[in-house]
Amino acid sequence: QVQLVESGGGLVQPGGSLRLSCAASGFTFSIYGMNWYRQAPGNQRELVAFTTSAGSTHYSDSVKGRFTIDRDNAKNTVYLQMNSLKPEDTAVYYCNTYIRDVGGIWGQGTQVTVSS
């Protein structure tokens, strides 16, 4: 079945780095854009970054210059490299895509906590 599984979250100190992974299965990964969202307690889910099927990327202003999204179509995986992390980056991070005739697909999320 169609599935997205995130990993790589954890506790990191301010200024540190984490690399999130999202493994996709059940669909032709290479032809779909992929998104990373995050949701902090009490906040709406927000789009952090996306990559198109051609590899173009876009970032929210809050993470531009610190986060990098990239994809490995051979591994059916999309990554989010997060550098210079701040306490306000603390959230559950979700991988997402939209598949025609199926709808929006979400992973289970991975917790990122930035704290000293």
C-alpha positions in Angstrom: 0.0 0.0 0.0 1.0 3.6 -0.3 3.1 4.6 2.6 5.5 7.3 3.9 7.7 6.6 6.9 9.7 9.3 8.5 12.8 8.9 10.7 15.7 10.8 12.1 14.1 13.1 14.6 15.4 13.6 18.1 16.7 16.0 20.7 19.3 18.4 19.6 20.9 21.5 21.1 20.4 25.0 19.5 22.8 25.4 16.7 22.9 21.7 16.0 21.9 19.6 13.0 19.6 16.7 12.1 18.8 14.9 8.9 15.3 13.6 8.5 14.4 10.8 6.1 11.1 9.8 4.5 11.0 6.4 2.9 8.2 6.0 0.3 6.6 2.8 -0.9 3.6 1.7 -3.0 3.8 4.4 -5.7 6.1 5.7 -8.4 8.1 8.0 -6.2 10.1 9.7 -8.9 7.1 11.3 -10.7 5.7 13.1 -7.6 6.6 16.2 -5.7 7.4 15.7 -2.1 6.8 18.0 0.9 8.0 18.4 4.4 5.5 20.0 6.9 5.8 20.6 10.6 3.4 21.2 13.4 4.3 22.7 16.8 1.9 22.3 19.8 -1.0 24.8 19.4 0.0 25.8 15.9 -1.3 24.9 12.5 0.6 22.5 10.3 3.0 24.6 8.1 4.8 23.8 4.9 8.6 23.8 5.4 10.0 22.8 2.1 9.1 20.9 -1.1 10.8 19.4 -4.0 9.2 18.8 -7.4 9.7 15.7 -9.4 12.3 17.5 -11.4 14.2 18.4 -8.3 13.3 22.1 -8.0 13.0 23.2 -4.4 11.2 25.8 -2.3 11.5 26.8 1.3 9.5 28.8 3.8 11.1 32.0 4.9 11.6 30.7 8.4 14.0 27.9 7.3 15.5 29.3 4.1 19.3 29.1 4.3 19.3 26.6 7.1 17.3 23.6 5.8 17.9 21.6 2.6 15.5 19.2 1.0 16.7 16.6 -1.4 15.6 13.4 -2.9 17.1 10.1 -4.0 14.8 8.5 -6.5 16.8 5.3 -6.5 16.1 4.8 -2.8 12.5 6.2 -2.9 13.5 8.6 -0.2 13.3 12.3 0.5 15.5 14.0 3.1 15.4 17.2 5.1 18.8 18.4 6.3 18.3 20.8 9.1 21.3 23.0 10.2 21.6 25.9 12.7 18.5 24.6 14.5 16.6 26.9 16.8 14.2 26.2 19.6 11.4 27.5 17.4 12.1 24.6 15.0 10.7 22.2 17.7 7.8 20.4 16.1 6.6 17.1 14.7 7.8 16.9 11.1 5.7 15.2 8.5 6.4 13.9 5.0 3.6 14.4 2.5 2.7 13.9 -1.2 -0.4 14.1 -3.3 -1.2 11.2 -5.6 -3.9 11.6 -8.3 -6.9 9.3 -7.7 -5.6 8.5 -4.2 -5.3 11.9 -2.4 -3.0 13.3 0.2 -0.6 10.9 1.8 1.0 11.6 5.2 3.6 9.8 7.2 3.3 9.3 11.0 5.6 12.1 11.8 8.9 12.4 13.6 9.5 14.6 16.7 12.2 17.2 16.6 13.1 19.0 19.8 15.6 21.8 19.9 16.6 22.5 23.5 19.6 23.0 25.7 
